[in-house]
Amino acid sequence: MKAKKFINRSSLILACLFGFLTSNIQAEVVTILQESFETDGLGTRYTVIGGGDNGETDFFARREQFSAGTDASGGTIDGNFFFGASDIDNINRDLPSPDFPGLGRRDGVIIFNDIPVNGFGNLNLQMAVAQGQGTFEPDNHFRIQVRFDDPGDAIASNTEWITIGGFRSTSTNTPGRYFEGPLRLTSEDDPRLVSEFTEWEWPLWGFGTTMDMRLIINSNWRDEDYYIDNIRITGDNEVFRVEASLPSFDLVEPSGPEPIAVTFSSNAPAPAGGLVLEVVNDDWSAFTLELPETITIPEGQSNFTFNTSHIPDGRFTGLKIVEARFRANNVSRESLRFKVENSTPKPRVIIMEVQNVIPGTIEADPEGDANGDGVSDFPGDQFVELVNFEDFDVDISGWTVHDDLGPRHQYPEGTVIPAGRALVTFGGGTPSGVFGGADVLTASSGTTGFAFNSTRAEIAGVFAPFGGEMEIIDLPFEAQILERTLQLPQSSPAFGETASIHRTGDSIDAPFELHPFIPGSNDSLFSPGARPDGSPYFTPTNVVTVDVLADSASETDGAVGAVVTLETPAPAGGLTLNLSSNATDDEITFSAPQITVPAGQTTVQFEILPFNDGVLDGPSEVSIFVTGLDGSDVLGGLDKITIEDVAVNNFRVEVAEFLISLDGTGEDPNLNGNLEEEIADQFIEIVNRSGFPVDLRGWSIVVRVDDAFAVRQLGHTFGGTTLEDNASALVFGEIFNSAAADPIFGGSFVEDATNDDSNGGLHADSGDAAFVDIVNQFGFVVFEVEIPADLTSQGMSVVIENGTPILHLEASGGESIMSPGLQTNGSAYPGN
């Protein structure tokens, strides 16, 4: 797949429209610069800042394919050499460099100075890029910056560099992903890097006599590797050029629309009929300059002034560098860049509560389920609560939440916090609750949530677009929280547990305190969306209480009654309320989507109708919500009911063998020729003892390591696999070379682990107890086994015999340390 496809898709996001016009000028694409690192790099083509190489896994240097510690090869590599970056902060160099402002220990820079681009337009940058075998954190970015005709020193000067794109991860432990334009959070839709070189391309907007380019790469671990090769800059050698300019590069946001002139100068008169330029606005230039979709330079003119308005965006930001772009067929791309100093006051939207640890005991019990989805887990139950204390709504589209490594969440377009209300953003999961009437979101950084780390010093920060700093706070260590809660009386439910931090008042000057220490909290561990005493930030016009009249019901039971009670009688005309749940229609339905409490009354009843979905999905705890209509200030209520499954589990699909540790074995279980691979050689073998074939399509293997902050992680999901009775399936941690056809696996069905983390394998670690679940396509746990910690580090597999995990050599017929795909005596399963 060529990067050109990626460029087109990304440009559509930036562009309103691209117009194409005819011209008599015929341009030829010329290669202006090419660097494949096949020489020693001592010429004038590039300069390395912060370089070094320990000859193994730590380097910021020119490297040869397949050299020690180099984890990328093949693909579109040109020759045998390329430039690599791995664990930059661990190589021997003197940093920070006085010659490069802002260079940190994790950063390395490659600079190309004074690239001759005079007479060229429609410049493009192409290069081959790969990543290592590991993945990245959000701070491990690869930025590409350029500037035109700058008189400063390209090494020491930081003036007017333009970030045109690069790579960064979506969240912690994810691959590098392509982006264009300023450094930003990427998404799962952005194309990703792999460990084989592939081609990528970035268009350059603008032109000049000379151009400087620098590549800034951040890497602080041996598995966080970037590799680049075959860098090319191309341009059209004959092209109609149009330059756009403003009276000043530095503008101040006006209080209202302000007249401003944009001048267009071309290197030749406009052709017959005039030259029509399409205006390619980004989101912020559209809010800053009042530009039409097209601008026409009149026929015969080479200088043209267009009068427009500089308009305020009405939002708090940092110092904006805004870019409006212009394009036509056979006309060099041009951009109009300018700075805008913010004049909108910072709104009183403050961080009121942060949860950066799992609240509750070391066992992560249900008390720690902050988001109410029934699971107490590390990423999902972390949260950040913002409260708008202004008397007007505040649009926070584009705001970001950071930890000390960088942005972890970006609020989507259209996110507004109403006056006097709260917004809670959880790390993940399926939030289920009233949450003080607050709006609720989940973090955009994937399965890692905010990835707050509670074992080291860290911050939580909120920033408006363009770096406008709203607030930065220090987060407590888990150990600090536990030490403090041990000061509570032993009778307190919060004694010796972890908790959120919450402000003690409604001001940014109010200090944070651990939640159970705040008066009125009743020793509770958190209150997302609400004040510590559970009350909302706004004053409700009424408060709803819900009482479901049964704790549980079977899927085949009849209707279950529920009662709604209002704090004060319904007003004239009655009070209409919405009914909803966190379940889909295959669990429950309601007798009606809304109910109305009659005028002057405080109670009304409704019915919940259990639904027999006919599938084995286990018991489901369903939350029943009763809320006010949209825009009302009614504080809703909830209650829960468990819907019991009537389907019977007739499956006996079981874990038969599990290998975590290979240290010292000298074995190559997946037969790819590499011995003792920590991730790739791990395996799980499952066997169907149901007495009938089982379609495993959509079934999963889920692993949880037994520690305080463990999360159930997807190890593998089966595709269209039917497992015959007494047949086995074998899942390795990583792909192997045609091993499925090898008779040593006894005809077992063989796959490599499929999950979102290319370096995660089966998510099991030597020396830790592991819980392994086999889960059907409806989320029902068909089989679960706990493998004790003392069995996971023995350098042999664990066999499940009569429901008990034992070492392979101790199993019946076990004369070897493992038997992937086979029975313990080395024979094939009869169903294979």
PADOSE-845232 format. One record per residue (C-alpha): x, y, z negated; residue number from 1. Coordinates in steps of 0.001 Angstrom, whole numbers, plus 500000, padded with zeros to 6 digits. Layout:
((X Y Z) NUM),
...
//
This chain:
((500000 500000 500000) 1),
((501527 503321 501056) 2),
((501495 506337 498805) 3),
((499923 508420 501553) 4),
((496575 506946 500567) 5),
((497160 508094 497033) 6),
((498006 511613 498187) 7),
((494777 511909 500140) 8),
((492633 510721 497215) 9),
((494349 512968 494692) 10),
((494132 515966 497001) 11),
((490383 515513 497237) 12),
((490213 515967 493487) 13),
((492092 519270 493774) 14),
((490512 520567 496953) 15),
((487218 522132 497795) 16),
((487724 521362 501515) 17),
((490624 521004 503956) 18),
((489999 522727 507278) 19),
((491898 521964 510443) 20),
((492325 524544 513204) 21),
((493965 524402 516577) 22),
((497262 526106 517371) 23),
((499689 526245 520279) 24),
((502672 525709 517981) 25),
((504010 522131 518125) 26),
((505972 521170 515029) 27),
((508508 518386 514598) 28),
((509047 516649 511247) 29),
((512724 516846 510224) 30),
((514512 515149 507317) 31),
((516173 517962 505363) 32),
((517639 515899 502515) 33),
((518131 512184 501951) 34),
((519762 510525 498933) 35),
((519922 506746 498546) 36),
((522673 506679 495899) 37),
((524821 504475 498104) 38),
((527852 506743 497473) 39),
((529418 507623 494147) 40),
((527308 510771 493738) 41),
((530308 513059 493225) 42),
((529420 515382 496087) 43),
((527243 518471 495980) 44),
((523912 516748 496622) 45),
((522942 516242 492986) 46),
((524092 516907 489453) 47),
((523330 514663 486466) 48),
((522658 516217 483060) 49),
((522674 513865 480060) 50),
((524114 510904 481938) 51),
((525749 507825 480493) 52),
((525881 504041 480800) 53),
((526807 501360 478258) 54),
((527038 498747 480999) 55),
((524017 496864 479702) 56),
((520485 498033 478817) 57),
((521070 501726 477988) 58),
((521796 504113 480841) 59),
((520958 507250 482778) 60),
((523112 506580 485778) 61),
((523532 505196 489278) 62),
((522989 501441 489084) 63),
((523400 498432 491373) 64),
((520539 496036 491988) 65),
((520636 493017 489605) 66),
((523291 494607 487349) 67),
((523134 493851 483608) 68),
((519993 495278 481982) 69),
((518499 496446 485304) 70),
((514868 495322 485568) 71),
((513779 496506 489024) 72),
((514608 495179 492474) 73),
((513281 494612 495953) 74),
((510509 496352 497805) 75),
((511418 499561 499619) 76),
((514894 499896 498100) 77),
((517428 501386 500556) 78),
((520756 499549 500209) 79),
((521963 498062 496925) 80),
((522215 501121 494659) 81),
((519647 503377 493035) 82),
((519382 505651 489980) 83),
((517997 504247 486715) 84),
((516904 505496 483300) 85),
((516621 503194 480268) 86),
((516859 503977 476532) 87),
((518421 507362 477286) 88),
((518655 508375 473621) 89),
((520839 505364 472844) 90),
((523747 506110 475206) 91),
((526868 507973 474151) 92),
((526477 511629 475137) 93),
((526549 515030 473505) 94),
((523053 516467 473221) 95),
((521237 518748 473195) 96),
((523186 520218 476092) 97),
((523921 523957 475883) 98),
((523776 523984 479701) 99),
((520181 522849 479870) 100),
((517663 524530 477542) 101),
((515129 522166 476046) 102),
((516885 518907 476933) 103),
((516253 516347 474189) 104),
((517909 513082 473306) 105),
((515308 511116 475254) 106),
((515658 513231 478413) 107),
((517900 513024 481424) 108),
((517867 515351 484420) 109),
((518930 515017 488056) 110),
((519251 518359 489885) 111),
((519425 519034 493616) 112),
((520563 522632 494088) 113),
((520241 524989 497096) 114),
((518491 522618 499489) 115),
((518372 524524 502835) 116),
((514702 524861 503821) 117),
((514841 528095 505854) 118),
((512585 527823 508886) 119),
((510750 524766 507610) 120),
((507155 524511 506485) 121),
((504788 521796 505238) 122),
((507520 520357 503062) 123),
((507041 516890 501579) 124),
((508951 514884 499000) 125),
((509094 511092 499335) 126),
((510949 508594 497195) 127),
((510926 504930 496270) 128),
((510125 504431 492566) 129),
((509878 501388 490290) 130),
((509543 500725 486580) 131),
((511113 498029 484427) 132),
((509450 494949 483006) 133),
((508057 496887 480040) 134),
((505572 499735 479685) 135),
((505542 503330 478452) 136),
((504241 505695 475809) 137),
((502625 509009 476851) 138),
((505845 510910 476134) 139),
((507879 508764 478552) 140),
((507059 510978 481494) 141),
((508865 511449 484788) 142),
((508397 515043 486006) 143),
((509341 516450 489408) 144),
((509892 520207 489515) 145),
((510817 522586 492364) 146),
((511347 526294 492952) 147),
((512097 528457 495988) 148),
((514692 531227 496439) 149),
((515505 531543 492744) 150),
((518733 533466 492136) 151),
((519335 531806 488764) 152),
((521617 528893 487962) 153),
((519689 525719 488793) 154),
((521211 523956 485806) 155),
((521001 526561 483062) 156),
((517912 528476 484174) 157),
((514355 527449 483329) 158),
((512640 530250 485250) 159),
((509654 529585 487474) 160),
((509985 525847 487912) 161),
((506806 524300 489358) 162),
((505825 520766 488332) 163),
((504546 519113 491519) 164),
((503830 515697 489985) 165),
((505469 512552 488731) 166),
((504579 509562 486578) 167),
((503394 508963 483027) 168),
((501395 506354 481158) 169),
((497677 506426 480498) 170),
((498280 505589 476818) 171),
((500685 503603 474643) 172),
((501992 500381 476218) 173),
((500665 501027 479719) 174),
((502444 501321 483078) 175),
((503705 504526 484630) 176),
((501008 506073 486828) 177),
((501262 508557 489680) 178),
((499985 512120 489346) 179),
((500129 515358 491329) 180),
((500352 518881 489988) 181),
((501089 519907 486378) 182),
((501969 517339 483734) 183),
((498690 515806 482607) 184),
((497060 512730 481165) 185),
((496627 510087 483825) 186),
((493678 507731 484177) 187),
((493205 504041 484869) 188),
((492267 505024 488423) 189),
((495672 506529 489170) 190),
((497950 504112 491066) 191),
((500614 502514 488895) 192),
((504276 501624 489156) 193),
((505518 498043 489316) 194),
((508992 496541 488964) 195),
((509413 496393 492753) 196),
((510248 499634 494580) 197),
((507275 501231 496330) 198),
((506962 504462 498327) 199),
((505405 507614 496865) 200),
((504883 511098 498281) 201),
((504179 514608 496981) 202),
((503269 517619 499183) 203),
((505099 520879 498455) 204),
((503067 524071 498654) 205),
((505207 527026 499732) 206),
((508436 527708 501599) 207),
((511583 529788 501412) 208),
((515264 529949 502316) 209),
((516534 527509 499699) 210),
((514851 525144 497272) 211),
((515997 523664 493974) 212),
((514567 520374 492714) 213),
((514991 518599 489406) 214),
((513784 515236 488153) 215),
((513280 515090 484364) 216),
((512932 511576 482949) 217),
((512122 510654 479349) 218),
((512926 507147 478063) 219),
((513671 506035 474515) 220),
((513545 502234 474638) 221),
((515238 499525 476657) 222),
((511938 498342 478157) 223),
((510854 501865 479181) 224),
((512707 502056 482497) 225),
((512306 504316 485539) 226),
((514193 503659 488778) 227),
((514383 505905 491880) 228),
((515847 505483 495353) 229),
((515789 506889 498891) 230),
((514781 510467 498005) 231),
((513763 512408 501117) 232),
((512583 515952 501711) 233),
((511037 516556 505118) 234),
((509537 519602 506808) 235),
((508178 520996 510079) 236),
((510908 522875 511944) 237),
((508521 525060 513953) 238),
((505419 526160 512171) 239),
((503181 529199 511815) 240),
((503771 530537 508297) 241),
((501502 532654 506128) 242),
((502717 534082 502823) 243),
((500233 535175 500151) 244),
((501078 537726 497456) 245),
((499560 539808 494667) 246),
((500695 543241 493437) 247),
((502002 541536 490277) 248),
((502874 537986 489268) 249),
((501924 538730 485640) 250),
((498260 539477 484995) 251),
((496235 540046 481851) 252),
((492784 538546 481638) 253),
((490363 541469 482033) 254),
((487238 542021 479978) 255),
((485162 541910 483155) 256),
((485620 541562 486930) 257),
((488501 543748 488094) 258),
((489352 544631 491731) 259),
((492541 543038 493008) 260),
((494164 542791 496449) 261),
((495661 539648 497998) 262),
((498039 540303 500918) 263),
((498679 537726 503657) 264),
((501809 538109 505824) 265),
((502541 535806 508769) 266),
((505630 535282 510939) 267),
((503556 535856 514094) 268),
((500305 537646 514968) 269),
((497105 535717 514407) 270),
((495888 533968 517599) 271),
((492783 534782 519591) 272),
((489694 534541 517427) 273),
((491747 535073 514270) 274),
((493382 532586 511903) 275),
((490962 530937 509472) 276),
((492552 529670 506250) 277),
((490718 527201 504065) 278),
((490951 528114 500358) 279),
((491932 525071 498311) 280),
((491063 526089 494762) 281),
((491915 524124 491676) 282),
((489495 524343 488741) 283),
((491262 527258 487108) 284),
((491988 529437 490113) 285),
((488273 529215 490912) 286),
((487553 530658 487458) 287),
((490207 533373 487794) 288),
((490064 534800 491335) 289),
((486790 535251 493178) 290),
((487855 533645 496457) 291),
((485568 532447 499270) 292),
((485896 529062 500956) 293),
((487715 530628 503929) 294),
((489732 533766 504613) 295),
((490253 535017 508199) 296),
((493337 536956 509314) 297),
((492040 539073 512245) 298),
((493264 538392 515763) 299),
((496611 540041 516551) 300),
((497398 540950 512935) 301),
((500371 539621 510970) 302),
((499578 541534 507767) 303),
((496152 541465 506174) 304),
((494913 542557 502755) 305),
((491910 540810 501276) 306),
((490118 542591 498425) 307),
((488703 540324 495721) 308),
((488103 540320 491943) 309),
((490145 539069 489028) 310),
((487539 537587 486682) 311),
((487746 536421 483056) 312),
((487108 532722 482441) 313),
((485617 533449 479012) 314),
((487552 530614 477362) 315),
((490487 530481 475017) 316),
((493592 529119 476765) 317),
((497325 529331 476644) 318),
((499338 531341 479165) 319),
((497842 530183 482458) 320),
((499898 529681 485575) 321),
((497200 529624 488224) 322),
((497639 528426 491793) 323),
((495322 529070 494727) 324),
((496210 527203 497913) 325),
((495671 527939 501597) 326),
((495832 525617 504556) 327),
((495010 525343 508273) 328),
((496062 522994 511028) 329),
((499647 523653 512198) 330),
((500033 526341 509533) 331),
((502486 525830 506721) 332),
((500841 525121 503369) 333),
((501053 528161 501099) 334),
((500171 528753 497466) 335),
((499512 531912 495522) 336),
((500857 531493 492009) 337),
((500425 533960 489159) 338),
((500375 534102 485391) 339),
((497354 535149 483369) 340),
((497701 536171 479735) 341),
((494692 535007 477709) 342),
((492492 537654 476098) 343),
((489635 535476 474800) 344),
((489826 535135 470985) 345),
((490466 531697 469530) 346),
((487090 530225 468492) 347),
((486561 528926 464962) 348),
((486620 525279 465975) 349),
((488719 523453 463400) 350),
((489807 519970 462494) 351),
((487719 519000 459469) 352),
((488503 515305 459041) 353),
((491068 512839 460394) 354),
((491301 509084 459907) 355),
((494745 507818 460933) 356),
((494682 504451 459109) 357),
((492139 501686 458673) 358),
((490185 502712 455595) 359),
((489559 499909 453156) 360),
((491584 497073 451687) 361),
((494561 495226 453090) 362),
((492163 492645 454567) 363),
((490551 495397 456664) 364),
((487134 494530 455256) 365),
((483815 495977 456477) 366),
((484312 499027 454258) 367),
((486805 500119 456897) 368),
((484283 500118 459739) 369),
((484237 503885 460242) 370),
((482637 503796 463694) 371),
((479896 501384 462570) 372),
((480340 498857 465355) 373),
((480661 495918 462970) 374),
((484433 495517 463415) 375),
((487106 497048 461202) 376),
((490041 497624 463510) 377),
((493021 499946 463773) 378),
((492459 501886 466998) 379),
((488668 501911 467039) 380),
((488085 503257 463530) 381),
((490577 506106 463715) 382),
((488798 509388 464354) 383),
((489129 513152 464634) 384),
((486244 515404 463588) 385),
((485965 518944 464983) 386),
((483435 521475 463663) 387),
((482346 524646 465441) 388),
((481821 527354 462831) 389),
((480924 530020 465412) 390),
((477334 531177 465938) 391),
((477625 530298 469644) 392),
((478337 527099 471575) 393),
((481976 526427 472469) 394),
((483003 524649 475666) 395),
((486001 522418 474897) 396),
((486343 520844 478356) 397),
((489989 520069 478987) 398),
((491031 520340 475327) 399),
((493391 517588 474192) 400),
((494156 515758 470954) 401),
((497860 515038 470383) 402),
((499994 513022 468064) 403),
((503742 513674 467760) 404),
((504374 511819 471055) 405),
((501952 513781 473195) 406),
((498305 513919 474298) 407),
((496116 510949 473348) 408),
((492678 512198 474366) 409),
((491305 514773 476764) 410),
((487747 516029 476379) 411),
((485886 515601 479672) 412),
((484308 518369 481705) 413),
((481043 519520 480174) 414),
((481984 518815 476544) 415),
((480332 521490 474411) 416),
((480131 521716 470611) 417),
((476902 523544 469676) 418),
((477057 526345 467156) 419),
((477435 525059 463609) 420),
((477721 521431 464697) 421),
((480355 518695 464584) 422),
((481906 516461 467223) 423),
((483505 513138 466239) 424),
((485899 511295 468531) 425),
((486656 507702 467551) 426),
((489646 505782 468777) 427),
((487411 503213 470459) 428),
((484787 500564 469885) 429),
((481051 501153 470182) 430),
((480174 503808 467568) 431),
((476884 503071 465879) 432),
((475479 505461 463305) 433),
((473883 508834 462612) 434),
((477223 510507 461768) 435),
((475596 513589 460274) 436),
((473846 514406 463530) 437),
((477185 515024 465240) 438),
((477896 514259 468870) 439),
((480147 511196 469239) 440),
((482801 510263 471814) 441),
((485562 507660 472104) 442),
((489179 508423 472969) 443),
((490180 508466 476625) 444),
((493532 506750 476014) 445),
((492250 503203 476342) 446),
((492567 500286 473925) 447),
((495205 502057 471824) 448),
((492827 504800 470693) 449),
((494730 507773 469296) 450),
((497638 505449 468388) 451),
((498226 507417 465186) 452),
((501097 505777 463321) 453),
((500607 505662 459561) 454),
((504123 504443 458713) 455),
((506076 507598 459681) 456),
((505711 511351 459709) 457),
((503204 512391 462335) 458),
((500859 515173 463342) 459),
((497403 515572 464785) 460),
((497081 518568 467070) 461),
((494301 520060 469159) 462),
((495186 522171 472176) 463),
((493089 524206 474601) 464),
((493991 524153 478322) 465),
((497408 525519 479321) 466),
((498830 524780 475896) 467),
((496593 527087 473871) 468),
((497280 525871 470345) 469),
((494148 525471 468282) 470),
((495594 523696 465273) 471),
((498319 521251 464212) 472),
((498152 519331 460928) 473),
((500441 516858 459197) 474),
((499089 513355 458653) 475),
((499786 511402 455452) 476),
((501646 508098 455423) 477),
((499678 505022 454529) 478),
((502000 504530 451540) 479),
((501269 508091 450370) 480),
((497525 507459 450593) 481),
((497739 504195 448645) 482),
((499961 505763 445992) 483),
((497459 508590 445506) 484),
((494360 506377 445348) 485),
((496032 504296 442655) 486),
((495540 507388 440481) 487),
((491781 506869 440645) 488),
((490057 504914 437871) 489),
((490199 501179 438524) 490),
((486410 501176 438456) 491),
((486360 503414 441535) 492),
((485531 501622 444820) 493),
((488355 503633 446418) 494),
((491011 502510 443912) 495),
((494113 501336 445792) 496),
((492525 501708 449225) 497),
((493209 503921 452221) 498),
((490959 506806 453209) 499),
((490586 509756 455557) 500),
((491726 513300 454866) 501),
((489031 516005 454783) 502),
((489134 519756 454257) 503),
((487924 521016 450931) 504),
((486129 523983 452518) 505),
((484723 525354 455775) 506),
((487818 527329 456725) 507),
((491060 526649 458539) 508),
((492769 527886 455378) 509),
((491079 525230 453227) 510),
((493566 522468 452340) 511),
((493104 518802 453172) 512),
((492454 516250 450458) 513),
((491943 512502 450438) 514),
((488245 511873 450931) 515),
((487460 510085 447617) 516),
((489042 512943 445612) 517),
((486675 515597 446992) 518),
((483808 516454 444582) 519),
((480507 514994 445717) 520),
((482069 512256 447885) 521),
((481089 509503 445416) 522),
((484518 507950 445996) 523),
((483619 507214 449630) 524),
((486479 506600 452061) 525),
((485268 508738 454970) 526),
((482290 510675 456361) 527),
((482712 511111 460141) 528),
((480432 513877 461424) 529),
((479266 514881 457957) 530),
((480467 516669 454849) 531),
((482106 514500 452163) 532),
((478749 514123 450379) 533),
((477168 512827 453601) 534),
((475150 515962 454370) 535),
((475238 517454 457895) 536),
((477077 520653 458807) 537),
((473855 522171 460155) 538),
((470615 522744 458246) 539),
((468099 520136 459509) 540),
((464455 521000 459959) 541),
((463595 517502 458740) 542),
((465370 514301 457693) 543),
((464400 510805 458837) 544),
((464692 507591 456813) 545),
((464217 504200 458530) 546),
((463266 500934 456789) 547),
((463157 497741 458859) 548),
((460906 495324 456979) 549),
((463090 492233 457565) 550),
((466812 491665 457260) 551),
((466866 489181 460146) 552),
((464681 487595 462803) 553),
((465021 484780 465299) 554),
((465008 485494 469036) 555),
((461686 483666 469206) 556),
((460018 485378 466228) 557),
((457180 487804 466704) 558),
((457250 491549 466137) 559),
((459057 492941 463082) 560),
((457627 496048 461440) 561),
((459581 499168 460502) 562),
((458611 502333 458623) 563),
((459804 505883 459314) 564),
((459661 508350 456429) 565),
((460181 512133 456746) 566),
((461643 514283 454003) 567),
((458920 516908 454548) 568),
((455482 516543 456210) 569),
((455312 516769 459981) 570),
((454416 520235 461339) 571),
((451265 521162 463225) 572),
((450965 519032 466342) 573),
((452999 516238 464731) 574),
((456686 515341 465056) 575),
((457735 513133 467978) 576),
((460797 510980 467498) 577),
((462920 508817 469832) 578),
((463510 505103 469198) 579),
((466784 503519 470328) 580),
((469302 500872 469353) 581),
((472902 499902 469992) 582),
((471691 496696 471655) 583),
((470725 496047 475226) 584),
((467214 494921 476190) 585),
((468286 491270 475916) 586),
((468328 491580 472090) 587),
((465283 493705 471183) 588),
((462709 496023 472669) 589),
((460326 498503 471056) 590),
((456560 498634 471249) 591),
((457027 502184 472644) 592),
((460084 504396 473323) 593),
((458754 507164 471057) 594),
((456602 507521 467975) 595),
((454808 510532 466543) 596),
((454324 511318 462863) 597),
((450907 512996 462602) 598),
((450702 516586 461380) 599),
((450903 516799 457601) 600),
((452004 513153 457290) 601),
((455408 511816 456234) 602),
((455274 508187 457429) 603),
((454569 506187 460533) 604),
((455148 502546 461518) 605),
((456510 500969 464700) 606),
((457394 497461 465865) 607),
((460670 495830 466907) 608),
((460301 492953 469383) 609),
((463084 490312 469350) 610),
((463942 488962 472785) 611),
((465043 485427 473697) 612),
((467852 485957 476207) 613),
((468329 482223 476720) 614),
((472119 482356 476363) 615),
((474555 481387 473646) 616),
((475711 484745 472322) 617),
((475463 484206 468550) 618),
((473820 486407 465924) 619),
((473756 490120 466710) 620),
((473530 492897 464145) 621),
((471391 495557 465772) 622),
((471223 499153 464577) 623),
((467819 500806 464944) 624),
((468001 504589 465429) 625),
((465164 507076 464987) 626),
((466193 510580 466085) 627),
((464671 513914 466970) 628),
((464064 514946 470559) 629),
((466955 516522 472456) 630),
((467724 519994 471153) 631),
((465917 519532 467857) 632),
((467538 519934 464444) 633),
((465996 516772 463015) 634),
((468585 514608 461255) 635),
((467982 511055 462391) 636),
((468148 507840 460409) 637),
((468970 504183 460990) 638),
((468539 500709 459601) 639),
((469820 497320 460786) 640),
((468419 493909 461583) 641),
((470235 490698 462549) 642),
((468811 488840 465536) 643),
((469606 485128 465203) 644),
((470450 483102 468304) 645),
((468201 480117 469085) 646),
((470597 478580 471626) 647),
((472697 475651 470324) 648),
((476477 475415 470688) 649),
((477011 472113 472511) 650),
((480478 473068 473707) 651),
((483658 471422 472419) 652),
((486262 473449 474249) 653),
((489169 473526 471820) 654),
((492744 474721 471470) 655),
((494953 471635 471678) 656),
((498472 473120 471663) 657),
((499969 476570 471045) 658),
((503602 477666 471503) 659),
((504789 480990 470091) 660),
((508518 480662 469307) 661),
((511181 479199 471610) 662),
((514300 480407 469778) 663),
((517030 477792 469946) 664),
((515022 475306 472020) 665),
((516861 475753 475313) 666),
((513513 475016 476990) 667),
((511810 476498 480049) 668),
((508120 475600 479531) 669),
((506776 477558 482524) 670),
((509427 476108 484866) 671),
((510483 479430 486386) 672),
((514197 478722 485863) 673),
((514642 481152 482920) 674),
((515192 479605 479504) 675),
((513557 480766 476272) 676),
((511608 483725 477656) 677),
((510016 485415 474651) 678),
((506809 486380 476471) 679),
((506610 484337 479651) 680),
((507150 480884 478079) 681),
((504496 481195 475393) 682),
((501491 479028 476157) 683),
((498064 477942 474972) 684),
((496585 474614 476055) 685),
((492834 474065 475777) 686),
((490869 470830 476285) 687),
((487212 470222 477129) 688),
((485789 467505 474839) 689),
((482131 468486 475409) 690),
((481140 465361 477331) 691),
((480227 467443 480421) 692),
((481987 469879 482805) 693),
((482233 473473 481563) 694),
((482310 476532 483831) 695),
((484898 478808 482204) 696),
((484160 481795 484432) 697),
((484361 484869 482167) 698),
((485526 482916 479109) 699),
((488441 484413 477189) 700),
((491239 483488 474831) 701),
((491553 486105 472101) 702),
((494430 486263 469621) 703),
((494755 488135 466340) 704),
((497955 488237 464308) 705),
((497395 488124 460559) 706),
((498544 491520 459317) 707),
((496770 494502 457822) 708),
((496325 496386 461075) 709),
((495873 493521 463521) 710),
((493416 493838 466336) 711),
((491757 491064 468288) 712),
((493553 491311 471622) 713),
((492641 489759 474914) 714),
((495164 487111 475847) 715),
((493493 485719 478929) 716),
((490223 485701 480869) 717),
((489398 482769 483122) 718),
((488194 483250 486672) 719),
((486176 480704 488612) 720),
((487465 477681 486693) 721),
((485394 474564 485989) 722),
((487011 472312 483389) 723),
((485982 468699 483697) 724),
((485275 466593 480617) 725),
((488554 465556 478897) 726),
((490515 467885 481196) 727),
((492995 470537 480098) 728),
((493801 474120 481080) 729),
((497178 475702 480402) 730),
((497797 479462 480053) 731),
((501362 480789 480030) 732),
((502377 484227 478810) 733),
((503528 485314 482228) 734),
((503570 484204 485845) 735),
((505701 481230 486900) 736),
((506936 479856 490234) 737),
((504425 477381 491698) 738),
((504496 475385 488474) 739),
((500821 474417 488760) 740),
((501655 471827 491403) 741),
((504356 470185 489318) 742),
((503304 466729 488028) 743),
((505008 467428 484714) 744),
((501826 469319 483710) 745),
((499724 466224 484372) 746),
((497289 467892 486726) 747),
((496291 470482 484147) 748),
((494765 473696 485476) 749),
((497537 476325 485038) 750),
((497318 480138 484967) 751),
((499322 483071 483623) 752),
((497836 485347 480971) 753),
((495636 488118 482311) 754),
((495345 491191 480115) 755),
((495801 494951 480308) 756),
((499353 494853 478918) 757),
((501858 493464 481406) 758),
((504322 492898 478563) 759),
((501810 491500 476063) 760),
((501638 487867 477120) 761),
((499456 486080 474596) 762),
((499856 488784 471911) 763),
((501361 486384 469353) 764),
((504578 486870 467374) 765),
((506906 484380 465722) 766),
((506604 484317 461951) 767),
((503064 485668 461820) 768),
((499906 483700 461212) 769),
((497717 483716 464314) 770),
((493965 483394 464732) 771),
((493043 482017 468158) 772),
((489474 482229 469472) 773),
((487913 480741 472588) 774),
((485078 483114 473490) 775),
((482397 482495 476107) 776),
((481267 485091 478644) 777),
((478610 486383 476240) 778),
((481039 487045 473371) 779),
((480198 483933 471352) 780),
((483183 482329 469579) 781),
((482979 478716 470730) 782),
((486147 477697 468868) 783),
((488463 479331 466331) 784),
((491626 478117 464669) 785),
((494059 479726 462223) 786),
((497708 478809 462719) 787),
((499704 479431 459510) 788),
((502786 481666 459628) 789),
((505155 478883 458573) 790),
((504316 476955 461769) 791),
((504797 479779 464270) 792),
((508575 480169 463914) 793),
((509742 476538 464078) 794),
((510948 476477 467676) 795),
((508289 473987 468727) 796),
((504625 474019 469588) 797),
((501718 473625 467180) 798),
((499153 470898 467873) 799),
((495558 470989 466605) 800),
((494869 467443 465429) 801),
((491504 466644 463839) 802),
((490976 470381 463335) 803),
((494297 470868 461502) 804),
((497325 472698 462962) 805),
((500554 470628 462680) 806),
((503957 470738 464363) 807),
((504254 468782 467599) 808),
((506785 466262 466224) 809),
((504409 465448 463366) 810),
((501420 464775 465639) 811),
((500301 461326 466697) 812),
((502646 460113 469431) 813),
((504655 463313 469252) 814),
((508237 462498 470191) 815),
((509121 465884 471692) 816),
((508910 469518 470593) 817),
((506173 470382 473102) 818),
((504044 468899 475877) 819),
((502394 471717 477883) 820),
((499384 470436 479802) 821),
((499806 466921 478439) 822),
((498708 464935 475425) 823),
((501213 464739 472569) 824),
((502461 461342 473766) 825),
((503319 462829 477155) 826),
((500444 461283 479117) 827),
((497986 463244 481230) 828),
((494510 464021 479937) 829),
((492070 461510 481484) 830),
((489876 464235 482964) 831),
((492691 465859 484995) 832),
//
